[in-house]
Amino acid sequence: MSSKTASHMKWHAEDRTKDDVLRHPADSLVWKTLDERYPNFASYSRNVRLGLAADGFNPFRTMSIAHSTWPVVLIPYNLPPWMCMKQPFFILSTLIDGPKGPGNKIDVFFNL
């Protein structure tokens, strides 16, 4: 929606220093493997690549109450490092609330 942000979404393909030093997820072996496995996706540099992070916490700050909240945050890795890890670009995709954390069953919340 923002023309300034949209212009940065191709940074990983156009402006990144490519010298085999790990500075951004685009420098990683996983990124390169994904490009090889899905060449159609990799061919358009503005296709959005997301990192997913989730961690639970007790919202009432007391350990005697059995309750947890798990925010699930998406991070757009297309952006340069000075932008992608800043709060305005974090996407709160899901908030899992309940008496206990989802544990290994967190994937149930992501099925379509």
N, CA, C and O atoms as CSV, one atom per row, in Angstrom:
chain,resi,resn,atom,element,x,y,z
A,1,MET,N,N,0.815,-1.191,0.000
A,1,MET,CA,C,0.000,0.000,0.000
A,1,MET,C,C,0.865,1.264,0.000
A,1,MET,O,O,0.443,2.310,-0.493
A,2,SER,N,N,2.060,1.162,0.548
A,2,SER,CA,C,2.944,2.321,0.583
A,2,SER,C,C,3.975,2.206,-0.536
A,2,SER,O,O,4.633,1.174,-0.669
A,3,SER,N,N,4.116,3.238,-1.325
A,3,SER,CA,C,5.077,3.188,-2.434
A,3,SER,C,C,6.512,3.108,-1.922
A,3,SER,O,O,7.367,2.507,-2.574
A,4,LYS,N,N,6.786,3.707,-0.763
A,4,LYS,CA,C,8.141,3.639,-0.197
A,4,LYS,C,C,8.459,2.220,0.262
A,4,LYS,O,O,9.554,1.719,0.005
A,5,THR,N,N,7.535,1.581,0.926
A,5,THR,CA,C,7.750,0.201,1.376
A,5,THR,C,C,7.808,-0.738,0.184
A,5,THR,O,O,8.640,-1.645,0.158
A,6,ALA,N,N,6.952,-0.544,-0.792
A,6,ALA,CA,C,6.923,-1.405,-1.977
A,6,ALA,C,C,8.258,-1.382,-2.714
A,6,ALA,O,O,8.696,-2.409,-3.232
A,7,SER,N,N,8.899,-0.235,-2.765
A,7,SER,CA,C,10.194,-0.161,-3.462
A,7,SER,C,C,11.270,-0.947,-2.725
A,7,SER,O,O,12.234,-1.393,-3.347
A,8,HIS,N,N,11.128,-1.126,-1.420
A,8,HIS,CA,C,12.099,-1.894,-0.636
A,8,HIS,C,C,11.859,-3.403,-0.703
A,8,HIS,O,O,12.718,-4.177,-0.279
A,9,MET,N,N,10.721,-3.831,-1.221
A,9,MET,CA,C,10.397,-5.266,-1.235
A,9,MET,C,C,11.267,-6.053,-2.214
A,9,MET,O,O,11.255,-7.284,-2.191
A,10,LYS,N,N,12.013,-5.373,-3.063
A,10,LYS,CA,C,12.931,-6.052,-3.982
A,10,LYS,C,C,14.389,-5.896,-3.540
A,10,LYS,O,O,15.299,-6.265,-4.282
A,11,TRP,N,N,14.617,-5.357,-2.347
A,11,TRP,CA,C,15.969,-5.095,-1.866
A,11,TRP,C,C,16.827,-6.354,-1.856
A,11,TRP,O,O,17.995,-6.310,-2.240
A,12,HIS,N,N,16.259,-7.473,-1.422
A,12,HIS,CA,C,17.028,-8.716,-1.293
A,12,HIS,C,C,17.564,-9.197,-2.637
A,12,HIS,O,O,18.572,-9.901,-2.682
A,13,ALA,N,N,16.909,-8.830,-3.723
A,13,ALA,CA,C,17.341,-9.269,-5.057
A,13,ALA,C,C,18.192,-8.231,-5.781
A,13,ALA,O,O,19.067,-8.588,-6.569
A,14,GLU,N,N,17.942,-6.949,-5.519
A,14,GLU,CA,C,18.591,-5.899,-6.312
A,14,GLU,C,C,19.717,-5.161,-5.592
A,14,GLU,O,O,20.733,-4.849,-6.214
A,15,ASP,N,N,19.568,-4.879,-4.318
A,15,ASP,CA,C,20.519,-4.002,-3.627
A,15,ASP,C,C,21.401,-4.696,-2.595
A,15,ASP,O,O,22.310,-4.073,-2.045
A,16,ARG,N,N,21.155,-5.950,-2.329
A,16,ARG,CA,C,21.907,-6.688,-1.305
A,16,ARG,C,C,23.334,-6.938,-1.773
A,16,ARG,O,O,23.561,-7.238,-2.945
A,17,THR,N,N,24.300,-6.814,-0.857
A,17,THR,CA,C,25.684,-7.161,-1.149
A,17,THR,C,C,25.796,-8.673,-1.201
A,17,THR,O,O,25.448,-9.354,-0.236
A,18,LYS,N,N,26.273,-9.202,-2.305
A,18,LYS,CA,C,26.350,-10.660,-2.489
A,18,LYS,C,C,27.814,-11.094,-2.447
A,18,LYS,O,O,28.469,-11.225,-3.481
A,19,ASP,N,N,28.315,-11.316,-1.218
A,19,ASP,CA,C,29.712,-11.700,-1.049
A,19,ASP,C,C,29.881,-12.899,-0.112
A,19,ASP,O,O,30.938,-13.067,0.498
A,20,ASP,N,N,28.841,-13.734,0.002
A,20,ASP,CA,C,28.858,-14.946,0.830
A,20,ASP,C,C,29.038,-14.668,2.318
A,20,ASP,O,O,29.461,-15.557,3.056
A,21,VAL,N,N,28.726,-13.456,2.777
A,21,VAL,CA,C,28.704,-13.145,4.198
A,21,VAL,C,C,27.244,-13.115,4.622
A,21,VAL,O,O,26.413,-12.490,3.964
A,22,LEU,N,N,26.930,-13.793,5.724
A,22,LEU,CA,C,25.547,-13.894,6.185
A,22,LEU,C,C,25.139,-12.607,6.904
A,22,LEU,O,O,25.486,-12.398,8.066
A,23,ARG,N,N,24.396,-11.746,6.195
A,23,ARG,CA,C,23.908,-10.490,6.755
A,23,ARG,C,C,22.388,-10.412,6.792
A,23,ARG,O,O,21.810,-9.591,7.505
A,24,HIS,N,N,21.759,-11.272,6.019
A,24,HIS,CA,C,20.305,-11.218,5.823
A,24,HIS,C,C,19.860,-12.643,5.526
A,24,HIS,O,O,20.663,-13.432,5.028
A,25,PRO,N,N,18.606,-13.005,5.812
A,25,PRO,CA,C,18.139,-14.355,5.469
A,25,PRO,C,C,18.335,-14.721,3.997
A,25,PRO,O,O,18.429,-15.904,3.670
A,26,ALA,N,N,18.397,-13.738,3.114
A,26,ALA,CA,C,18.610,-14.024,1.688
A,26,ALA,C,C,20.001,-14.597,1.419
A,26,ALA,O,O,20.231,-15.185,0.363
A,27,ASP,N,N,20.924,-14.433,2.355
A,27,ASP,CA,C,22.276,-14.977,2.210
A,27,ASP,C,C,22.370,-16.432,2.672
A,27,ASP,O,O,23.415,-17.062,2.511
A,28,SER,N,N,21.305,-16.965,3.237
A,28,SER,CA,C,21.355,-18.296,3.852
A,28,SER,C,C,21.177,-19.416,2.821
A,28,SER,O,O,20.671,-19.205,1.719
A,29,LEU,N,N,21.604,-20.587,3.216
A,29,LEU,CA,C,21.468,-21.774,2.380
A,29,LEU,C,C,19.989,-22.146,2.202
A,29,LEU,O,O,19.600,-22.636,1.142
A,30,VAL,N,N,19.183,-21.922,3.211
A,30,VAL,CA,C,17.748,-22.232,3.137
A,30,VAL,C,C,17.074,-21.384,2.054
A,30,VAL,O,O,16.245,-21.888,1.296
A,31,TRP,N,N,17.426,-20.109,1.983
A,31,TRP,CA,C,16.853,-19.215,0.968
A,31,TRP,C,C,17.218,-19.718,-0.427
A,31,TRP,O,O,16.373,-19.772,-1.321
A,32,LYS,N,N,18.486,-20.085,-0.599
A,32,LYS,CA,C,18.953,-20.565,-1.902
A,32,LYS,C,C,18.300,-21.893,-2.282
A,32,LYS,O,O,17.974,-22.120,-3.447
A,33,THR,N,N,18.111,-22.768,-1.294
A,33,THR,CA,C,17.441,-24.047,-1.541
A,33,THR,C,C,15.992,-23.827,-1.952
A,33,THR,O,O,15.496,-24.500,-2.856
A,34,LEU,N,N,15.311,-22.897,-1.301
A,34,LEU,CA,C,13.923,-22.575,-1.662
A,34,LEU,C,C,13.858,-22.050,-3.098
A,34,LEU,O,O,12.953,-22.407,-3.853
A,35,ASP,N,N,14.816,-21.204,-3.470
A,35,ASP,CA,C,14.861,-20.683,-4.845
A,35,ASP,C,C,15.047,-21.800,-5.864
A,35,ASP,O,O,14.439,-21.775,-6.934
A,36,GLU,N,N,15.885,-22.779,-5.533
A,36,GLU,CA,C,16.121,-23.902,-6.454
A,36,GLU,C,C,14.909,-24.821,-6.542
A,36,GLU,O,O,14.586,-25.328,-7.616
A,37,ARG,N,N,14.242,-25.034,-5.420
A,37,ARG,CA,C,13.093,-25.948,-5.381
A,37,ARG,C,C,11.864,-25.339,-6.034
A,37,ARG,O,O,11.080,-26.054,-6.659
A,38,TYR,N,N,11.680,-24.028,-5.900
A,38,TYR,CA,C,10.504,-23.341,-6.444
A,38,TYR,C,C,10.950,-22.196,-7.361
A,38,TYR,O,O,10.822,-21.029,-6.989
A,39,PRO,N,N,11.465,-22.508,-8.540
A,39,PRO,CA,C,11.989,-21.455,-9.425
A,39,PRO,C,C,10.922,-20.463,-9.885
A,39,PRO,O,O,11.242,-19.296,-10.113
A,40,ASN,N,N,9.686,-20.880,-10.027
A,40,ASN,CA,C,8.627,-19.937,-10.430
A,40,ASN,C,C,8.402,-18.880,-9.364
A,40,ASN,O,O,8.209,-17.706,-9.678
A,41,PHE,N,N,8.427,-19.295,-8.096
A,41,PHE,CA,C,8.272,-18.352,-6.985
A,41,PHE,C,C,9.477,-17.413,-6.927
A,41,PHE,O,O,9.321,-16.207,-6.736
A,42,ALA,N,N,10.662,-17.961,-7.091
A,42,ALA,CA,C,11.901,-17.176,-6.989
A,42,ALA,C,C,12.087,-16.214,-8.161
A,42,ALA,O,O,12.829,-15.239,-8.043
A,43,SER,N,N,11.431,-16.470,-9.276
A,43,SER,CA,C,11.646,-15.648,-10.466
A,43,SER,C,C,11.128,-14.217,-10.308
A,43,SER,O,O,11.613,-13.314,-10.989
A,44,TYR,N,N,10.164,-13.999,-9.433
A,44,TYR,CA,C,9.617,-12.658,-9.219
A,44,TYR,C,C,10.057,-12.199,-7.836
A,44,TYR,O,O,9.583,-12.727,-6.830
A,45,SER,N,N,10.945,-11.237,-7.775
A,45,SER,CA,C,11.579,-10.848,-6.509
A,45,SER,C,C,10.639,-10.198,-5.500
A,45,SER,O,O,10.983,-10.100,-4.322
A,46,ARG,N,N,9.462,-9.752,-5.932
A,46,ARG,CA,C,8.527,-9.142,-4.981
A,46,ARG,C,C,7.587,-10.151,-4.330
A,46,ARG,O,O,6.754,-9.766,-3.509
A,47,ASN,N,N,7.699,-11.435,-4.678
A,47,ASN,CA,C,6.943,-12.445,-3.938
A,47,ASN,C,C,7.392,-12.397,-2.481
A,47,ASN,O,O,8.589,-12.401,-2.194
A,48,VAL,N,N,6.447,-12.354,-1.582
A,48,VAL,CA,C,6.751,-12.102,-0.176
A,48,VAL,C,C,7.212,-13.376,0.519
A,48,VAL,O,O,6.563,-14.419,0.435
A,49,ARG,N,N,8.343,-13.269,1.207
A,49,ARG,CA,C,8.877,-14.358,2.017
A,49,ARG,C,C,8.718,-13.949,3.471
A,49,ARG,O,O,9.130,-12.862,3.876
A,50,LEU,N,N,8.115,-14.832,4.246
A,50,LEU,CA,C,7.789,-14.510,5.626
A,50,LEU,C,C,8.499,-15.437,6.597
A,50,LEU,O,O,8.644,-16.633,6.346
A,51,GLY,N,N,8.936,-14.866,7.706
A,51,GLY,CA,C,9.421,-15.643,8.833
A,51,GLY,C,C,8.317,-15.683,9.877
A,51,GLY,O,O,7.594,-14.703,10.059
A,52,LEU,N,N,8.185,-16.807,10.560
A,52,LEU,CA,C,7.132,-16.963,11.564
A,52,LEU,C,C,7.776,-17.141,12.929
A,52,LEU,O,O,8.705,-17.933,13.086
A,53,ALA,N,N,7.284,-16.406,13.910
A,53,ALA,CA,C,7.786,-16.514,15.284
A,53,ALA,C,C,6.593,-16.618,16.224
A,53,ALA,O,O,5.604,-15.901,16.073
A,54,ALA,N,N,6.699,-17.512,17.191
A,54,ALA,CA,C,5.630,-17.673,18.181
A,54,ALA,C,C,6.251,-17.990,19.535
A,54,ALA,O,O,7.215,-18.751,19.621
A,55,ASP,N,N,5.706,-17.414,20.572
A,55,ASP,CA,C,6.166,-17.707,21.924
A,55,ASP,C,C,5.048,-17.356,22.887
A,55,ASP,O,O,4.334,-16.372,22.699
A,56,GLY,N,N,4.908,-18.165,23.909
A,56,GLY,CA,C,3.833,-17.951,24.866
A,56,GLY,C,C,4.269,-17.141,26.067
A,56,GLY,O,O,5.449,-17.093,26.415
A,57,PHE,N,N,3.309,-16.514,26.683
A,57,PHE,CA,C,3.565,-15.800,27.936
A,57,PHE,C,C,2.300,-15.824,28.777
A,57,PHE,O,O,1.204,-16.059,28.268
A,58,ASN,N,N,2.466,-15.578,30.069
A,58,ASN,CA,C,1.346,-15.523,30.988
A,58,ASN,C,C,0.917,-14.067,31.109
A,58,ASN,O,O,1.657,-13.257,31.667
A,59,PRO,N,N,-0.271,-13.715,30.594
A,59,PRO,CA,C,-0.667,-12.304,30.565
A,59,PRO,C,C,-0.966,-11.707,31.933
A,59,PRO,O,O,-1.025,-10.485,32.069
A,60,PHE,N,N,-1.156,-12.548,32.953
A,60,PHE,CA,C,-1.530,-12.034,34.271
A,60,PHE,C,C,-0.333,-11.892,35.207
A,60,PHE,O,O,-0.495,-11.499,36.363
A,61,ARG,N,N,0.880,-12.212,34.712
A,61,ARG,CA,C,2.127,-12.053,35.443
A,61,ARG,C,C,2.167,-12.798,36.769
A,61,ARG,O,O,2.906,-12.414,37.675
A,62,THR,N,N,1.410,-13.817,36.883
A,62,THR,CA,C,1.466,-14.647,38.081
A,62,THR,C,C,1.484,-16.097,37.640
A,62,THR,O,O,0.692,-16.501,36.788
A,63,MET,N,N,2.358,-16.862,38.198
A,63,MET,CA,C,2.515,-18.249,37.781
A,63,MET,C,C,1.466,-19.164,38.417
A,63,MET,O,O,1.388,-20.341,38.065
A,64,SER,N,N,0.656,-18.643,39.347
A,64,SER,CA,C,-0.354,-19.483,39.992
A,64,SER,C,C,-1.608,-19.658,39.141
A,64,SER,O,O,-2.432,-20.525,39.434
A,65,ILE,N,N,-1.764,-18.862,38.107
A,65,ILE,CA,C,-2.919,-18.974,37.225
A,65,ILE,C,C,-2.497,-19.721,35.969
A,65,ILE,O,O,-1.533,-19.344,35.302
A,66,ALA,N,N,-3.220,-20.771,35.657
A,66,ALA,CA,C,-2.898,-21.569,34.470
A,66,ALA,C,C,-3.568,-20.949,33.249
A,66,ALA,O,O,-4.705,-21.288,32.922
A,67,HIS,N,N,-2.885,-20.068,32.595
A,67,HIS,CA,C,-3.405,-19.411,31.403
A,67,HIS,C,C,-2.217,-18.937,30.572
A,67,HIS,O,O,-1.204,-18.511,31.127
A,68,SER,N,N,-2.331,-19.007,29.265
A,68,SER,CA,C,-1.244,-18.517,28.417
A,68,SER,C,C,-1.807,-17.854,27.168
A,68,SER,O,O,-2.920,-18.145,26.733
A,69,THR,N,N,-1.025,-16.975,26.618
A,69,THR,CA,C,-1.342,-16.305,25.363
A,69,THR,C,C,-0.139,-16.452,24.448
A,69,THR,O,O,0.994,-16.193,24.852
A,70,TRP,N,N,-0.391,-16.870,23.214
A,70,TRP,CA,C,0.671,-17.090,22.239
A,70,TRP,C,C,0.472,-16.172,21.039
A,70,TRP,O,O,-0.375,-16.456,20.192
A,71,PRO,N,N,1.231,-15.077,20.940
A,71,PRO,CA,C,1.178,-14.280,19.719
A,71,PRO,C,C,1.993,-14.967,18.621
A,71,PRO,O,O,3.084,-15.476,18.878
A,72,VAL,N,N,1.465,-14.977,17.417
A,72,VAL,CA,C,2.168,-15.528,16.256
A,72,VAL,C,C,2.446,-14.348,15.328
A,72,VAL,O,O,1.527,-13.717,14.806
A,73,VAL,N,N,3.729,-14.067,15.135
A,73,VAL,CA,C,4.158,-12.884,14.392
A,73,VAL,C,C,4.814,-13.308,13.080
A,73,VAL,O,O,5.630,-14.229,13.057
A,74,LEU,N,N,4.454,-12.634,11.994
A,74,LEU,CA,C,5.085,-12.841,10.689
A,74,LEU,C,C,6.005,-11.662,10.400
A,74,LEU,O,O,5.665,-10.510,10.672
A,75,ILE,N,N,7.176,-11.968,9.842
A,75,ILE,CA,C,8.167,-10.947,9.532
A,75,ILE,C,C,8.487,-11.012,8.039
A,75,ILE,O,O,8.927,-12.057,7.561
A,76,PRO,N,N,8.282,-9.933,7.293
A,76,PRO,CA,C,8.581,-9.953,5.852
A,76,PRO,C,C,10.086,-9.860,5.608
A,76,PRO,O,O,10.700,-8.823,5.859
A,77,TYR,N,N,10.676,-10.952,5.116
A,77,TYR,CA,C,12.116,-11.003,4.893
A,77,TYR,C,C,12.546,-10.350,3.589
A,77,TYR,O,O,13.747,-10.266,3.331
A,78,ASN,N,N,11.639,-9.892,2.771
A,78,ASN,CA,C,12.020,-9.191,1.545
A,78,ASN,C,C,12.687,-7.855,1.857
A,78,ASN,O,O,13.532,-7.380,1.097
A,79,LEU,N,N,12.307,-7.264,2.964
A,79,LEU,CA,C,12.802,-5.931,3.314
A,79,LEU,C,C,14.263,-5.974,3.746
A,79,LEU,O,O,14.755,-7.026,4.154
A,80,PRO,N,N,14.964,-4.840,3.660
A,80,PRO,CA,C,16.346,-4.793,4.148
A,80,PRO,C,C,16.394,-5.015,5.659
A,80,PRO,O,O,15.388,-4.808,6.338
A,81,PRO,N,N,17.545,-5.433,6.200
A,81,PRO,CA,C,17.619,-5.764,7.625
A,81,PRO,C,C,17.258,-4.615,8.552
A,81,PRO,O,O,16.724,-4.850,9.636
A,82,TRP,N,N,17.532,-3.389,8.159
A,82,TRP,CA,C,17.201,-2.257,9.026
A,82,TRP,C,C,15.709,-1.962,9.039
A,82,TRP,O,O,15.257,-1.106,9.800
A,83,MET,N,N,14.939,-2.655,8.211
A,83,MET,CA,C,13.488,-2.473,8.214
A,83,MET,C,C,12.745,-3.722,8.684
A,83,MET,O,O,11.789,-3.618,9.452
A,84,CYS,N,N,13.171,-4.895,8.235
A,84,CYS,CA,C,12.367,-6.097,8.468
A,84,CYS,C,C,12.262,-6.471,9.945
A,84,CYS,O,O,11.301,-7.134,10.336
A,85,MET,N,N,13.215,-6.067,10.767
A,85,MET,CA,C,13.162,-6.413,12.184
A,85,MET,C,C,12.687,-5.251,13.050
A,85,MET,O,O,12.988,-5.204,14.243
A,86,LYS,N,N,11.960,-4.330,12.468
A,86,LYS,CA,C,11.396,-3.201,13.205
A,86,LYS,C,C,9.896,-3.419,13.405
A,86,LYS,O,O,9.228,-3.986,12.541
A,87,GLN,N,N,9.383,-2.979,14.519
A,87,GLN,CA,C,7.999,-3.225,14.906
A,87,GLN,C,C,6.942,-2.789,13.877
A,87,GLN,O,O,5.945,-3.497,13.733
A,88,PRO,N,N,7.095,-1.686,13.165
A,88,PRO,CA,C,6.043,-1.320,12.204
A,88,PRO,C,C,5.819,-2.355,11.103
A,88,PRO,O,O,4.767,-2.359,10.463
A,89,PHE,N,N,6.798,-3.232,10.877
A,89,PHE,CA,C,6.677,-4.209,9.803
A,89,PHE,C,C,6.318,-5.603,10.308
A,89,PHE,O,O,6.153,-6.518,9.502
A,90,PHE,N,N,6.194,-5.786,11.620
A,90,PHE,CA,C,5.745,-7.067,12.172
A,90,PHE,C,C,4.253,-7.218,11.901
A,90,PHE,O,O,3.496,-6.251,11.987
A,91,ILE,N,N,3.841,-8.429,11.576
A,91,ILE,CA,C,2.435,-8.707,11.309
A,91,ILE,C,C,1.947,-9.679,12.365
A,91,ILE,O,O,2.380,-10.831,12.393
A,92,LEU,N,N,1.050,-9.232,13.236
A,92,LEU,CA,C,0.456,-10.119,14.228
A,92,LEU,C,C,-0.640,-10.906,13.531
A,92,LEU,O,O,-1.743,-10.397,13.329
A,93,SER,N,N,-0.340,-12.148,13.162
A,93,SER,CA,C,-1.275,-12.919,12.342
A,93,SER,C,C,-2.301,-13.674,13.169
A,93,SER,O,O,-3.454,-13.809,12.758
A,94,THR,N,N,-1.894,-14.166,14.329
A,94,THR,CA,C,-2.779,-14.972,15.160
A,94,THR,C,C,-2.459,-14.716,16.617
A,94,THR,O,O,-1.303,-14.482,16.971
A,95,LEU,N,N,-3.470,-14.757,17.461
A,95,LEU,CA,C,-3.294,-14.676,18.903
A,95,LEU,C,C,-3.988,-15.890,19.497
A,95,LEU,O,O,-5.217,-15.951,19.533
A,96,ILE,N,N,-3.204,-16.858,19.963
A,96,ILE,CA,C,-3.743,-18.102,20.500
A,96,ILE,C,C,-3.877,-17.931,22.008
A,96,ILE,O,O,-2.887,-17.762,22.719
A,97,ASP,N,N,-5.093,-17.976,22.472
A,97,ASP,CA,C,-5.397,-17.724,23.878
A,97,ASP,C,C,-6.017,-18.973,24.485
A,97,ASP,O,O,-6.828,-19.632,23.835
A,98,GLY,N,N,-5.660,-19.304,25.695
A,98,GLY,CA,C,-6.276,-20.465,26.322
A,98,GLY,C,C,-5.677,-20.801,27.669
A,98,GLY,O,O,-4.762,-20.131,28.148
A,99,PRO,N,N,-6.212,-21.856,28.273
A,99,PRO,CA,C,-5.734,-22.231,29.602
A,99,PRO,C,C,-4.310,-22.776,29.604
A,99,PRO,O,O,-3.628,-22.729,30.628
A,100,LYS,N,N,-3.857,-23.294,28.461
A,100,LYS,CA,C,-2.471,-23.740,28.367
A,100,LYS,C,C,-1.995,-23.555,26.927
A,100,LYS,O,O,-2.803,-23.413,26.010
A,101,GLY,N,N,-0.683,-23.559,26.741
A,101,GLY,CA,C,-0.103,-23.333,25.424
A,101,GLY,C,C,-0.380,-24.465,24.466
A,101,GLY,O,O,-0.640,-25.586,24.902
A,102,PRO,N,N,-0.331,-24.203,23.156
A,102,PRO,CA,C,-0.621,-25.234,22.165
A,102,PRO,C,C,0.477,-26.287,22.037
A,102,PRO,O,O,0.226,-27.381,21.531
A,103,GLY,N,N,1.704,-25.966,22.496
A,103,GLY,CA,C,2.799,-26.933,22.421
A,103,GLY,C,C,3.066,-27.391,21.000
A,103,GLY,O,O,3.133,-26.573,20.083
A,104,ASN,N,N,3.221,-28.707,20.810
A,104,ASN,CA,C,3.517,-29.254,19.485
A,104,ASN,C,C,2.314,-29.238,18.555
A,104,ASN,O,O,2.463,-29.509,17.363
A,105,LYS,N,N,1.144,-28.935,19.056
A,105,LYS,CA,C,-0.069,-28.919,18.241
A,105,LYS,C,C,-0.363,-27.528,17.674
A,105,LYS,O,O,-1.491,-27.254,17.265
A,106,ILE,N,N,0.633,-26.658,17.646
A,106,ILE,CA,C,0.419,-25.299,17.150
A,106,ILE,C,C,0.066,-25.301,15.667
A,106,ILE,O,O,-0.574,-24.363,15.191
A,107,ASP,N,N,0.470,-26.335,14.922
A,107,ASP,CA,C,0.171,-26.384,13.495
A,107,ASP,C,C,-1.331,-26.492,13.216
A,107,ASP,O,O,-1.768,-26.168,12.112
A,108,VAL,N,N,-2.121,-26.932,14.177
A,108,VAL,CA,C,-3.577,-27.017,14.007
A,108,VAL,C,C,-4.158,-25.634,13.732
A,108,VAL,O,O,-5.153,-25.511,13.017
A,109,PHE,N,N,-3.546,-24.596,14.292
A,109,PHE,CA,C,-4.044,-23.236,14.122
A,109,PHE,C,C,-3.739,-22.667,12.750
A,109,PHE,O,O,-4.307,-21.640,12.378
A,110,PHE,N,N,-2.849,-23.307,11.974
A,110,PHE,CA,C,-2.433,-22.773,10.692
A,110,PHE,C,C,-2.995,-23.520,9.505
A,110,PHE,O,O,-2.727,-23.130,8.369
A,111,ASN,N,N,-3.758,-24.571,9.711
A,111,ASN,CA,C,-4.364,-25.305,8.593
A,111,ASN,C,C,-5.493,-24.491,7.993
A,111,ASN,O,O,-6.230,-23.809,8.706
A,112,LEU,N,N,-5.621,-24.565,6.700
A,112,LEU,CA,C,-6.687,-23.813,6.021
A,112,LEU,C,C,-7.928,-24.646,5.848
A,112,LEU,O,O,-8.919,-24.168,5.296
